[in-house]
């Protein structure tokens, strides 16, 4: 092999594929949802994605009330833009590279990556805003805090604090729905903003613009 040729190895295991698909089905069950979408490119990556889909279908047999749909990543990427409503109350599951790409696409459809909370689940649960660094915005008060706030709310839900978690989620959505801001100009239109935690007995998360 000469220097003009490169080969990469794609590692997909039965154990990890089964675990992530089982987690997706369990999450759907807990939420009362009935639709899982498994993402692959099994028509081309027949061995690796073939194994992933095999695991997904095997797990699905244990959850007869939840539908498993498998879509190729290119078709899903188009459908997500063209007809996103068809994936309401659905959980999307796939291998790491594909889901990394699709999470960026999905975040763009709702405003920006700054709207998306995330987490890693295994023996330990790690929640966080999407790990993007934007040093060019340092000191300019332009970084969207939504993902950080909702990551904290998700953590509270995981810890069993359902009430406070729901209060933060609901209040954040109310702020967006009020129309004072848009996801792409969350801090920009508010100027310097202070985020205040809900007061005792309150279900509101208040954003106060600082008057120049």
C-alpha positions in Angstrom: 0.0 0.0 0.0 1.4 3.4 -0.9 1.0 6.8 0.7 -1.9 7.8 -1.5 -4.1 5.1 -0.1 -5.8 5.2 3.3 -7.9 2.5 5.0 -9.9 2.8 8.2 -11.4 0.1 10.4 -15.0 0.5 11.7 -15.6 -1.3 14.9 -19.2 -2.2 15.8 -19.9 -4.8 18.5 -22.9 -6.9 19.3 -22.7 -6.1 23.0 -22.6 -2.3 22.6 -25.2 -2.2 19.8 -27.6 -4.3 21.9 -27.0 -2.0 25.0 -27.7 1.3 23.1 -30.8 -0.1 21.4 -32.1 -1.5 24.7 -31.5 1.9 26.3 -33.5 3.5 23.5 -36.5 1.1 23.9 -36.4 1.6 27.7 -36.4 5.4 27.3 -39.4 5.1 24.9 -41.2 2.9 27.4 -40.6 5.3 30.2 -41.9 8.2 28.1 -44.9 6.4 26.8 -43.7 6.6 23.2 -44.2 3.9 20.7 -41.8 4.6 17.8 -38.0 3.9 17.5 -36.1 4.7 14.4 -32.8 2.8 13.8 -30.4 4.7 11.6 -27.9 2.8 9.4 -26.4 2.5 5.9 -26.8 -1.2 5.9 -27.2 -1.4 2.1 -23.5 -0.3 1.8 -22.0 -1.2 5.1 -23.4 -4.6 5.1 -21.2 -6.2 7.8 -21.0 -3.5 10.5 -24.4 -1.8 10.0 -25.9 -5.2 9.3 -24.8 -6.3 12.8 -26.3 -3.2 14.3 -29.6 -3.7 12.7 -29.6 -7.4 13.6 -29.2 -6.3 17.3 -31.9 -3.7 17.0 -34.4 -6.1 15.6 -33.6 -8.7 18.2 -34.2 -6.2 21.0 -37.4 -5.0 19.4 -39.0 -8.4 19.7 -39.0 -7.9 23.5 -41.0 -4.7 23.2 -44.1 -5.6 21.1 -45.9 -2.4 21.9 -43.1 -0.2 20.4 -42.6 -0.1 16.6 -39.1 -0.3 15.2 -38.5 1.5 11.9 -35.1 1.3 10.2 -34.1 4.1 7.8 -30.9 4.7 5.9 -29.0 7.8 7.1 -29.3 9.7 3.8 -33.1 9.2 3.6 -33.5 10.1 7.3 -31.4 13.3 6.9 -33.7 14.4 4.1 -36.9 13.4 5.9 -35.8 15.3 9.0 -35.7 18.5 7.0 -38.7 17.8 4.7 -41.1 16.3 7.1 -39.8 16.5 10.7 -43.3 16.1 12.2 -43.3 12.4 11.4 -40.6 11.9 14.0 -42.5 13.5 16.9 -42.5 11.4 20.0 -39.9 9.1 18.4 -36.4 8.0 19.6 -33.7 7.9 17.0 -30.9 5.4 17.6 -27.7 4.7 15.6 -24.0 4.3 15.7 -21.8 7.1 16.9 -20.6 8.8 13.7 -24.1 8.9 12.1 -25.7 10.2 15.3 -23.1 12.9 15.7 -23.9 14.2 12.2 -27.7 13.9 12.7 -27.6 15.7 16.1 -26.0 18.7 14.4 -28.6 18.7 11.7 -31.5 18.4 14.2 -30.0 21.3 16.3 -29.9 23.5 13.3 -33.6 22.9 12.7 -34.5 24.3 16.1 -32.1 27.2 16.1 -28.6 26.3 17.0 -26.5 23.7 18.9 -26.9 26.0 21.9 -30.5 24.7 22.3 -29.5 21.1 22.7 -28.9 19.4 26.0 -27.2 16.0 26.0 -25.9 13.3 28.2 -23.8 10.1 28.3 -25.3 7.1 30.0 -23.5 4.0 31.2 -22.5 3.0 34.7 -22.6 6.7 35.5 -24.9 9.4 34.0 -23.1 12.5 32.7 -25.2 15.4 31.4 -23.9 18.5 29.7 -24.5 21.1 27.0 -23.2 20.1 23.6 -19.4 20.2 24.0 -18.6 23.0 21.5 -16.1 25.7 22.2 -16.4 29.1 20.7 -13.5 31.2 22.0 -14.3 34.0 19.4 -17.4 34.8 21.5 -15.5 35.2 24.8 -16.6 38.3 26.6 -19.3 39.2 24.0 -22.3 37.8 25.8 -23.4 35.9 22.7 -23.3 32.3 24.0 -26.7 30.6 24.2 -27.3 29.3 27.8 -30.3 27.1 27.0 -28.5 23.9 26.6 -26.8 24.3 29.9 -30.0 25.1 31.7 -31.9 22.2 30.2 -29.0 19.8 30.9 -29.3 20.7 34.5 -33.1 20.1 34.3 -32.5 16.7 32.8 -30.0 15.9 35.5 -32.7 16.7 38.1 -35.1 14.4 36.3 -32.6 11.6 36.4 -32.1 12.1 40.1 -35.8 11.8 40.7 -36.5 15.5 41.2 -39.4 15.5 38.7 -41.1 18.7 39.9 -38.1 21.0 39.7 -37.1 19.5 36.4 -40.5 20.0 34.8 -40.6 23.6 36.1 -37.3 24.5 34.4 -38.3 22.8 31.1 -41.7 24.5 31.1 -40.4 27.9 32.0 -37.7 27.8 29.3 -40.3 26.9 26.7 -42.5 29.8 27.9 -39.6 32.2 27.5 -39.1 31.1 23.9 -42.9 31.0 23.1 -43.3 34.5 24.5 -41.6 35.8 21.3 -39.2 38.1 23.0 -36.3 36.1 21.7 -35.5 33.5 19.1 -33.2 30.5 19.5 -30.6 32.1 17.2 -30.6 35.4 19.1 -31.2 34.2 22.6 -28.7 36.5 24.3 -28.1 38.9 21.5 -31.6 40.5 21.6 -31.6 40.5 25.4 -28.3 42.2 25.8 -26.5 41.1 28.9 -28.9 38.8 30.7 -29.2 37.3 34.1 -30.8 33.9 34.5 -32.7 33.6 37.8 -33.7 30.2 39.3 -37.3 29.8 40.1 -38.4 31.2 43.4 -39.9 28.8 45.9 -43.4 27.8 44.8 -42.9 29.3 41.4 -42.9 27.5 38.0 -41.2 30.3 36.1 -37.7 30.8 35.0 -37.2 34.5 34.6 -34.9 36.3 32.2 -34.1 39.9 33.0 -32.3 42.0 30.5 -29.8 44.3 32.1 -30.5 47.9 31.1 -27.4 49.5 29.5 
